Amino acid sequence: MRRGVTTAALLLGLATGALAAEVRGKVTFNGPLEPEGTVRAQMQNLVFDVASAWANCDQQAMKNAGAETVDFSYPTSRVQGMDAILADLDAFCKNASDTSIYFPADAFFIDETAGRIAAEVQFRTFQRGNRQVVNDVWVAHVKDGRITVIKEYLDGRVKDLQALGVLELEEDPEMLTPWPPRTAEWKDCFPIVKAAPTNSCPAK
């Protein structure tokens, strides 16, 4: 079922000239929703439910979105079956706080005929002692109104470089890029080829 956007979010969108709206608790979308009642809207809402599951530690939202046999993979891990995904979600929620998710205006590519969705996502959380703001991509397969496969593509170096003050914690940009911008201190201090800088900054 499609959730309504909040009045406050709509007012914010009018004030900023954007369409930013909270489509679930702590899940924001900066673009127009698909027309209610369409297959595209149903597919978009599945992605919003997955986002809500992570942002709100909402196991029911994950159950609403995923098939019992859902196959979820992300860098370092592959989790198969709803029970395993719920356990993975629980483990994340025990070690993270202040989580929210943002979708830019051009986030979604939806192919209703093939049952495929690609969505650009900004995942924000506080984990392992640091704030993390990581841009990534979710690719999902949909069958019979449920997600059967979801793959997450992200660069794990980003959160480490943010903790080191190399990359910005840039929330809600108009366009997501693979990496957020470099901080002013590190603007001219490249290359960075590993999870930690190989040079000092300012460059000596």
C-alpha positions as CSV (number, residue, x, y, z in Angstrom):
1,M,0.0,0.0,0.0
2,R,1.4,3.4,-0.9
3,R,2.1,5.6,2.0
4,G,1.2,9.3,1.9
5,V,3.9,11.9,2.1
6,T,4.1,14.2,5.1
7,T,2.9,17.8,5.0
8,A,6.2,18.9,6.5
9,A,8.1,17.2,3.7
10,L,5.9,18.8,1.0
11,L,6.4,22.2,2.6
12,L,10.1,21.6,2.6
13,G,10.0,20.7,-1.1
14,L,8.1,23.9,-1.9
15,A,10.5,26.0,0.0
16,T,13.6,24.5,-1.6
17,G,12.2,24.0,-5.1
18,A,12.6,20.3,-4.8
19,L,10.2,17.4,-4.3
20,A,11.9,15.9,-1.3
21,A,9.4,13.9,0.7
22,E,9.5,11.3,3.4
23,V,7.9,8.2,1.8
24,R,8.5,6.0,4.9
25,G,9.9,6.9,8.3
26,K,13.5,8.1,7.8
27,V,13.3,7.3,4.1
28,T,13.3,10.3,1.7
29,F,12.7,10.5,-2.0
30,N,13.5,13.6,-4.0
31,G,11.4,12.8,-7.1
32,P,7.9,12.1,-8.1
33,L,6.2,8.9,-7.1
34,E,4.9,6.5,-9.7
35,P,1.1,6.7,-10.3
36,E,-0.8,5.0,-7.5
37,G,-2.2,1.6,-8.5
38,T,0.3,0.9,-11.3
39,V,2.7,-2.0,-11.5
40,R,5.6,0.6,-11.4
41,A,4.3,2.0,-8.2
42,Q,4.1,-1.4,-6.6
43,M,7.7,-2.1,-7.6
44,Q,8.8,1.3,-6.3
45,N,7.1,0.6,-3.0
46,L,8.9,-2.7,-2.6
47,V,12.2,-0.8,-2.7
48,F,10.8,1.8,-0.2
49,D,9.9,-1.1,2.1
50,V,13.4,-2.5,1.9
51,A,14.7,0.9,2.7
52,S,12.3,1.2,5.7
53,A,13.5,-2.1,7.0
54,W,17.1,-0.9,7.3
55,A,16.3,2.6,8.3
56,N,13.7,1.6,11.0
57,C,14.8,-1.9,11.9
58,D,11.4,-2.9,10.7
59,Q,11.3,-6.7,10.1
60,Q,7.7,-6.5,8.9
61,A,8.7,-4.1,6.1
62,M,11.3,-6.6,5.0
63,K,8.7,-9.4,5.0
64,N,6.3,-7.2,3.0
65,A,9.0,-6.7,0.3
66,G,10.8,-10.0,0.0
67,A,9.9,-13.5,-1.0
68,E,10.6,-16.3,1.5
69,T,13.4,-17.4,-0.8
70,V,14.9,-14.0,-1.3
71,D,18.6,-13.9,-2.2
72,F,20.4,-10.8,-0.9
73,S,24.0,-10.1,-1.6
74,Y,26.3,-7.2,-0.9
75,P,30.1,-6.8,-0.7
76,T,31.6,-9.6,1.5
77,S,28.3,-11.4,2.1
78,R,25.4,-13.4,0.4
79,V,22.3,-14.1,2.6
80,Q,19.7,-16.5,1.3
81,G,16.1,-16.8,2.6
82,M,13.9,-14.5,4.6
83,D,14.9,-15.9,8.0
84,A,18.6,-15.3,7.3
85,I,18.0,-11.8,6.0
86,L,16.0,-10.9,9.2
87,A,18.9,-12.2,11.3
88,D,21.3,-10.1,9.2
89,L,19.0,-7.0,9.7
90,D,18.9,-7.7,13.5
91,A,22.7,-7.9,13.7
92,F,23.0,-4.6,11.8
93,C,20.5,-2.9,14.1
94,K,22.3,-4.0,17.2
95,N,25.4,-2.2,16.0
96,A,24.1,0.9,14.2
97,S,22.1,4.0,15.1
98,D,20.7,7.1,13.5
99,T,20.1,5.3,10.2
100,S,18.3,7.0,7.3
101,I,18.0,6.5,3.5
102,Y,17.8,9.0,0.7
103,F,16.8,8.5,-3.0
104,P,17.6,11.2,-5.5
105,A,15.1,12.4,-8.1
106,D,16.6,10.2,-10.8
107,A,17.1,7.2,-8.5
108,F,14.8,4.6,-10.2
109,F,15.1,2.5,-13.3
110,I,12.1,0.2,-13.4
111,D,11.4,-2.4,-16.1
112,E,8.0,-3.8,-15.2
113,T,8.0,-6.3,-18.1
114,A,11.2,-7.9,-17.0
115,G,10.5,-7.4,-13.3
116,R,13.7,-5.5,-12.7
117,I,14.5,-2.4,-10.6
118,A,17.7,-0.5,-10.2
119,A,17.8,2.3,-7.6
120,E,20.5,4.7,-6.5
121,V,20.6,5.0,-2.8
122,Q,22.3,7.0,-0.1
123,F,22.7,5.0,3.1
124,R,23.4,7.0,6.2
125,T,24.1,5.5,9.6
126,F,26.3,5.7,12.7
127,Q,28.3,2.6,13.1
128,R,31.7,1.5,14.5
129,G,32.1,4.9,16.2
130,N,31.7,6.9,13.0
131,R,29.1,8.6,10.9
132,Q,28.9,7.0,7.5
133,V,27.2,8.4,4.3
134,V,27.7,6.0,1.5
135,N,26.2,6.1,-2.0
136,D,25.3,2.8,-3.5
137,V,23.0,1.0,-6.0
138,W,20.4,-1.7,-5.4
139,V,19.4,-4.0,-8.2
140,A,16.3,-6.1,-7.6
141,H,14.4,-8.9,-9.3
142,V,10.6,-9.0,-8.7
143,K,8.2,-11.9,-9.2
144,D,4.6,-12.2,-8.1
145,G,4.8,-8.9,-6.2
146,R,7.8,-9.8,-4.1
147,I,11.6,-9.2,-4.4
148,T,13.3,-12.5,-5.1
149,V,16.8,-11.2,-5.6
150,I,18.4,-8.0,-4.4
151,K,22.1,-7.0,-4.9
152,E,23.8,-4.1,-3.3
153,Y,26.8,-2.4,-5.0
154,L,28.9,0.0,-3.0
155,D,32.5,1.0,-2.3
156,G,33.5,0.0,1.2
157,R,36.4,2.5,1.1
158,V,34.0,5.4,1.4
159,K,33.1,5.0,5.1
160,D,36.8,4.5,6.0
161,L,37.9,7.6,4.1
162,Q,35.0,9.6,5.7
163,A,36.2,8.5,9.2
164,L,39.7,9.8,8.2
165,G,38.3,13.1,7.1
166,V,39.2,12.6,3.5
167,L,35.7,12.4,2.0
168,E,32.7,14.6,2.9
169,L,29.6,13.4,4.7
170,E,27.5,14.9,1.9
171,E,23.8,14.2,2.6
172,D,20.9,14.6,0.1
173,P,22.9,15.7,-3.0
174,E,21.0,16.4,-6.1
175,M,22.9,13.7,-7.9
176,L,24.6,10.7,-6.3
177,T,28.2,10.0,-7.4
178,P,30.2,6.8,-6.7
179,W,32.2,8.8,-4.1
180,P,31.2,11.9,-2.2
181,P,33.4,15.0,-2.6
182,R,36.8,15.2,-1.0
183,T,37.1,17.5,2.0
184,A,38.8,20.9,1.5
185,E,41.9,19.6,3.3
186,W,42.2,16.7,0.9
187,K,41.0,18.4,-2.3
188,D,44.4,18.3,-4.0
189,C,45.9,15.3,-2.1
190,F,45.5,12.4,-4.4
191,P,45.9,9.6,-5.5
192,I,44.2,7.5,-2.9
193,V,44.3,3.9,-4.0
194,K,43.4,1.9,-0.8
195,A,41.1,2.1,2.1
196,A,43.5,4.6,3.8
197,P,45.4,7.4,2.1
198,T,48.9,6.5,0.9
199,N,50.1,10.0,1.2
200,S,49.8,12.8,3.8
201,C,47.8,15.9,3.4
202,P,48.6,18.6,2.8
203,A,51.0,17.0,0.4
204,K,54.6,17.3,1.5
